Amino acid sequence: MATGFGFPFGVNPAGGIAPDPDDNTDLRGKIIQVLFTAPGERVNQPEFGCGLFNLVFDPNNTIMAAAVEFSIGQALTRWLGDELVVGGVDVQAREESLVAEVAYVRRRDLSRQAVRVHFR
């Protein structure tokens, strides 16, 4: 599995590129990238993304929250399935926003993590 570059950029003792010591932020960034990318937005990967912004004008209710839960789970499994196992997705509709919480297990070390994202 690939690792990200460390910030600030550094060199390891062997003269190679030093990896990111906090791999959690790298995986969280990938999750957010999948969630906020619309299919068709990437030229070379037109199916990449989750399509949540296609629902922006739909009514904010429990039916849409269930559809978003399904969409998030499917997208993360498809695009990041080699790095994580989706443990659960909980989406709550609140007035003019959605709050999505994704629980997942990192395959590398089997640690449980969670990401919370607000869609407004």
CORZI-V51690 format. One record per pair of residues at least 24 apart in sequence whose ideal C-beta (glycine too) atoms are under 8 Angstrom apart, sorted by the first residue. I is the first residue (numbers start at 1). J is the second residue. Records with the same first field share a line. If there is no record, write none. Layout:
BEGIN
I=J ; J
END
This chain:
BEGIN
1=82 ; 83 ; 107 ; 108
23=108
24=106 ; 113
27=80 ; 83 ; 84 ; 106 ; 113
28=113 ; 115
30=80 ; 83
31=76 ; 80 ; 84 ; 102 ; 104 ; 115
32=115 ; 117
34=75 ; 76 ; 79 ; 80
35=72 ; 75 ; 100 ; 117
48=79
49=75
50=75
51=75
52=119
60=93 ; 95 ; 96 ; 97 ; 98
61=93
62=93
64=93 ; 98
65=91 ; 92 ; 93 ; 98
66=91
68=98 ; 100
69=100
72=100 ; 102
76=102 ; 104
82=107
83=107 ; 108
87=112
96=120
END
